[in-house]
Amino acid sequence: MRSDVLTADPTYWPQPEVSGETRPFWEACGRGEFLLQRCDGCGKFQYPYRGFCCHCWAGQPRDVPSTGRGTVWSYSVVRRNRSRDTAPSRTSSWSSSWRRASGSSPT
C-alpha cells in the first residue's frame, strides 16, 4: 500500500456530511456510542440511520444504543479506489445478538 495515502491523522480523511436527520447519530459517535434505530410503529430495527422507518415508512424511529455485541457474517476490503485521497475501505454484513429486557431482538 502507498504510504503517502495512509495516515493516522484524522484531519486528513474526509469527514461525513452531517445533516439534521443524521446529526444525533454523528453526535453519539463522537461520544463513543453506536446507534441503531427501532420503529415504534412496526417494532423493527434499522441501520443505517434515517429520519423514517425503512420497513413501514413511519416517522421518527427511536434511537437505541448498540451494546457492541453481534455476529459478523461477512466482510470485504476494497483495495482499489479511483480516488487518490482514500485508503482501502471495508464493508461488512452483521447481525446483533443484543436483546432487550422484554426479550425482543433486532430483526
Accessible surface in RSA format (square Angstrom, percent):
REM  Atomic radii and reference values for relative SASA: ProtOr
REM  Chains: A
REM  Algorithm: Lee & Richards
REM  Probe-radius: 1.40
REM  Slices: 20
REM RES _ NUM      All-atoms   Total-Side   Main-Chain    Non-polar    All polar
REM                ABS   REL    ABS   REL    ABS   REL    ABS   REL    ABS   REL
RES MET A   1   146.90  76.1  64.18  42.5  82.73 197.0  68.59  58.3  78.31 103.8
RES ARG A   2   117.47  49.3 106.60  54.3  10.87  25.9  73.81 100.9  43.66  26.5
RES SER A   3   102.66  86.8  81.17 108.3  21.50  49.5  51.33 109.3  51.33  71.9
RES ASP A   4    93.08  65.2  63.87  63.6  29.21  69.1  51.11 120.3  41.97  41.9
RES VAL A   5    12.40   8.2  12.40  11.2   0.00   0.0  12.40  10.8   0.00   0.0
RES LEU A   6    68.38  38.1  55.03  39.4  13.35  33.6  55.40  38.9  12.98  34.9
RES THR A   7    53.79  38.3  33.08  33.5  20.71  49.4  25.55  34.3  28.25  42.7
RES ALA A   8   104.41  96.0  69.55 107.3  34.86  79.3  81.08 114.2  23.32  61.8
RES ASP A   9    70.04  49.1  61.69  61.4   8.35  19.8  26.83  63.1  43.21  43.1
RES PRO A  10    97.42  71.0  91.38  83.3   6.04  22.0  96.32  79.5   1.10   6.9
RES THR A  11   118.29  84.1  87.80  89.0  30.49  72.7  79.76 107.1  38.53  58.2
RES TYR A  12    91.44  42.7  64.81  36.9  26.63  69.3  63.18  47.5  28.26  34.8
RES TRP A  13    61.57  24.7  58.34  28.2   3.23   7.6  49.86  26.6  11.72  19.0
RES PRO A  14   100.06  72.9  70.41  64.2  29.64 107.8  82.97  68.5  17.08 106.2
RES GLN A  15   128.31  71.7 103.04  75.3  25.26  60.1  57.87 123.2  70.44  53.4
RES PRO A  16    62.91  45.9  41.64  38.0  21.27  77.3  53.47  44.1   9.45  58.7
RES GLU A  17   162.28  93.2 136.28 103.1  26.01  61.9  56.43 109.1 105.86  86.4
RES VAL A  18    61.39  40.4  36.87  33.4  24.51  59.1  36.87  32.0  24.51  66.5
RES SER A  19    50.08  42.3  43.47  58.0   6.61  15.2  45.22  96.3   4.86   6.8
RES GLY A  20    65.54  80.8   0.00   N/A  65.54  80.8  36.83 101.1  28.71  64.3
RES GLU A  21    88.18  50.6  68.50  51.8  19.68  46.9  29.56  57.2  58.62  47.9
RES THR A  22    26.79  19.1  26.79  27.2   0.00   0.0  26.75  35.9   0.04   0.1
RES ARG A  23   114.35  48.0 114.35  58.3   0.00   0.0  32.29  44.1  82.07  49.7
RES PRO A  24    53.63  39.1  50.10  45.7   3.53  12.8  52.29  43.2   1.34   8.3
RES PHE A  25    11.86   5.9  11.86   7.3   0.00   0.0  11.86   7.2   0.00   0.0
RES TRP A  26    87.23  35.0  78.73  38.1   8.51  20.0  76.44  40.8  10.79  17.5
RES GLU A  27    93.33  53.6  83.39  63.1   9.94  23.7  37.69  72.9  55.64  45.4
RES ALA A  28     0.06   0.1   0.06   0.1   0.00   0.0   0.06   0.1   0.00   0.0
RES CYS A  29    48.31  36.5  30.11  33.6  18.20  42.8  20.40  51.7  27.91  30.1
RES GLY A  30    73.44  90.6   0.00   N/A  73.44  90.6  38.56 105.8  34.88  78.1
RES ARG A  31   157.84  66.3 121.39  61.9  36.46  86.8  77.33 105.7  80.51  48.8
RES GLY A  32    73.62  90.8   0.00   N/A  73.62  90.8  36.84 101.1  36.78  82.4
RES GLU A  33    70.43  40.4  62.59  47.4   7.84  18.7  24.83  48.0  45.60  37.2
RES PHE A  34    75.38  37.7  70.88  43.9   4.49  11.7  70.91  43.0   4.47  12.8
RES LEU A  35    10.87   6.1  10.59   7.6   0.28   0.7  10.59   7.4   0.28   0.7
RES LEU A  36     7.26   4.0   6.59   4.7   0.67   1.7   7.26   5.1   0.00   0.0
RES GLN A  37     3.72   2.1   3.72   2.7   0.00   0.0   0.28   0.6   3.43   2.6
RES ARG A  38    39.39  16.5  39.39  20.1   0.00   0.0   1.68   2.3  37.71  22.9
RES CYS A  39     4.83   3.7   3.50   3.9   1.33   3.1   0.97   2.5   3.86   4.2
RES ASP A  40   105.23  73.7  70.97  70.6  34.26  81.0  39.47  92.9  65.76  65.6
RES GLY A  41    64.24  79.2   0.00   N/A  64.24  79.2  28.04  77.0  36.20  81.1
RES CYS A  42    52.62  39.8  19.74  22.0  32.88  77.3  29.40  74.5  23.22  25.0
RES GLY A  43    26.52  32.7   0.00   N/A  26.52  32.7  18.33  50.3   8.20  18.4
RES LYS A  44    90.47  44.1  89.62  55.0   0.85   2.0  39.34  35.4  51.13  54.5
RES PHE A  45    10.73   5.4   6.09   3.8   4.64  12.1   6.22   3.8   4.51  12.9
RES GLN A  46    12.28   6.9   2.73   2.0   9.55  22.7  11.76  25.0   0.53   0.4
RES TYR A  47    94.83  44.3  67.96  38.7  26.87  69.9  37.52  28.2  57.31  70.6
RES PRO A  48    72.37  52.7  72.37  66.0   0.00   0.0  72.37  59.8   0.00   0.0
RES TYR A  49    23.91  11.2  12.75   7.3  11.16  29.0   7.22   5.4  16.69  20.6
RES ARG A  50    62.43  26.2  61.73  31.5   0.71   1.7  10.83  14.8  51.61  31.3
RES GLY A  51    23.67  29.2   0.00   N/A  23.67  29.2  16.31  44.8   7.36  16.5
RES PHE A  52    70.00  35.0  70.00  43.4   0.00   0.0  70.00  42.4   0.00   0.0
RES CYS A  53     0.87   0.7   0.87   1.0   0.00   0.0   0.26   0.7   0.61   0.7
RES CYS A  54    49.82  37.7  27.34  30.5  22.48  52.8  13.60  34.4  36.22  39.1
RES HIS A  55    82.23  44.9  48.63  33.8  33.59  85.9  39.57  40.8  42.66  49.6
RES CYS A  56    57.95  43.8  30.98  34.6  26.97  63.4  31.93  80.9  26.02  28.1
RES TRP A  57   187.86  75.4 167.58  81.1  20.29  47.6 146.03  77.9  41.83  67.9
RES ALA A  58    36.15  33.2  25.11  38.8  11.04  25.1  36.07  50.8   0.08   0.2
RES GLY A  59    56.41  69.6   0.00   N/A  56.41  69.6  26.34  72.3  30.07  67.3
RES GLN A  60   150.39  84.1 136.30  99.6  14.08  33.5  55.93 119.0  94.46  71.6
RES PRO A  61    15.23  11.1   1.83   1.7  13.40  48.7   3.23   2.7  12.00  74.6
RES ARG A  62    94.67  39.8  87.40  44.6   7.28  17.3  58.32  79.7  36.35  22.0
RES ASP A  63    58.72  41.1  40.92  40.7  17.80  42.1  17.58  41.4  41.14  41.0
RES VAL A  64     2.88   1.9   2.29   2.1   0.59   1.4   2.88   2.5   0.00   0.0
RES PRO A  65    75.69  55.2  71.10  64.8   4.59  16.7  71.10  58.7   4.59  28.5
RES SER A  66    30.50  25.8   9.78  13.0  20.72  47.7   1.40   3.0  29.11  40.8
RES THR A  67    72.40  51.5  37.25  37.8  35.14  83.8  45.71  61.4  26.69  40.4
RES GLY A  68    71.59  88.3   0.00   N/A  71.59  88.3  37.30 102.4  34.29  76.8
RES ARG A  69   176.13  74.0 166.76  85.0   9.37  22.3  53.02  72.5 123.12  74.6
RES GLY A  70    44.51  54.9   0.00   N/A  44.51  54.9   7.81  21.4  36.70  82.2
RES THR A  71    63.40  45.1  59.20  60.0   4.20  10.0  34.23  46.0  29.17  44.1
RES VAL A  72    97.69  64.3  73.00  66.1  24.69  59.5  73.00  63.4  24.69  67.0
RES TRP A  73   170.11  68.3 139.93  67.7  30.18  70.9 137.36  73.2  32.75  53.1
RES SER A  74    64.20  54.2  56.22  75.0   7.97  18.4  43.99  93.7  20.21  28.3
RES TYR A  75   157.65  73.6 130.75  74.4  26.90  70.0  86.26  64.8  71.39  88.0
RES SER A  76    52.04  44.0  46.59  62.2   5.45  12.5  44.45  94.6   7.59  10.6
RES VAL A  77    43.58  28.7  18.69  16.9  24.89  60.0  18.69  16.2  24.89  67.5
RES VAL A  78    69.99  46.1  65.54  59.3   4.45  10.7  69.44  60.3   0.55   1.5
RES ARG A  79   154.53  64.9 125.97  64.2  28.56  68.0  55.79  76.3  98.74  59.8
RES ARG A  80   217.44  91.3 199.79 101.8  17.65  42.0  79.92 109.2 137.52  83.3
RES ASN A  81    76.97  53.1  44.57  43.1  32.40  78.0  14.24  34.3  62.73  60.6
RES ARG A  82   245.31 103.0 207.92 106.0  37.39  89.0  88.55 121.0 156.75  95.0
RES SER A  83    52.84  44.7  40.57  54.1  12.27  28.3  33.49  71.3  19.35  27.1
RES ARG A  84   164.27  69.0 154.26  78.6  10.01  23.8  70.93  96.9  93.34  56.6
RES ASP A  85    87.64  61.4  87.09  86.7   0.55   1.3  20.57  48.4  67.06  66.9
RES THR A  86    46.42  33.0  37.43  38.0   8.98  21.4  37.43  50.3   8.98  13.6
RES ALA A  87    23.19  21.3  16.53  25.5   6.67  15.2  17.11  24.1   6.08  16.1
RES PRO A  88    27.86  20.3  15.89  14.5  11.96  43.5  17.12  14.1  10.74  66.7
RES SER A  89    55.97  47.3  49.70  66.3   6.27  14.4  42.32  90.1  13.64  19.1
RES ARG A  90   167.31  70.2 134.67  68.7  32.64  77.7  55.07  75.3 112.24  68.0
RES THR A  91    82.53  58.7  74.62  75.7   7.91  18.9  52.93  71.1  29.60  44.8
RES SER A  92    63.09  53.3  34.36  45.9  28.73  66.2  16.68  35.5  46.40  65.0
RES SER A  93    58.06  49.1  52.02  69.4   6.05  13.9  27.95  59.5  30.11  42.2
RES TRP A  94    95.91  38.5  70.75  34.2  25.16  59.1  47.46  25.3  48.46  78.6
RES SER A  95    47.89  40.5  43.17  57.6   4.72  10.9  37.17  79.2  10.72  15.0
RES SER A  96    19.76  16.7   1.86   2.5  17.89  41.2   1.94   4.1  17.82  25.0
RES SER A  97    67.55  57.1  45.92  61.3  21.63  49.8  45.09  96.0  22.46  31.5
RES TRP A  98    31.59  12.7  26.00  12.6   5.59  13.1  19.99  10.7  11.60  18.8
RES ARG A  99   157.90  66.3 134.34  68.5  23.56  56.1  45.46  62.1 112.44  68.1
RES ARG A 100    84.16  35.3  74.21  37.8   9.95  23.7   7.51  10.3  76.65  46.5
RES ALA A 101   120.46 110.8  69.57 107.4  50.89 115.8  83.32 117.3  37.15  98.4
RES SER A 102    96.99  82.0  50.76  67.7  46.23 106.5  58.15 123.8  38.84  54.4
RES GLY A 103    52.01  64.1   0.00   N/A  52.01  64.1  30.67  84.2  21.35  47.8
RES SER A 104    32.33  27.3  21.86  29.2  10.47  24.1  31.50  67.1   0.83   1.2
RES SER A 105    33.94  28.7  24.27  32.4   9.67  22.3   3.58   7.6  30.36  42.5
RES PRO A 106    30.45  22.2  13.33  12.2  17.12  62.2  13.57  11.2  16.89 105.0
RES THR A 107   123.43  87.8  69.24  70.2  54.20 129.2 102.98 138.3  20.45  30.9
END  Absolute sums over single chains surface
CHAIN  1 A     8018.7       5902.9       2115.8       4362.3       3656.4
END  Absolute sums over all chains
TOTAL          8018.7       5902.9       2115.8       4362.3       3656.4
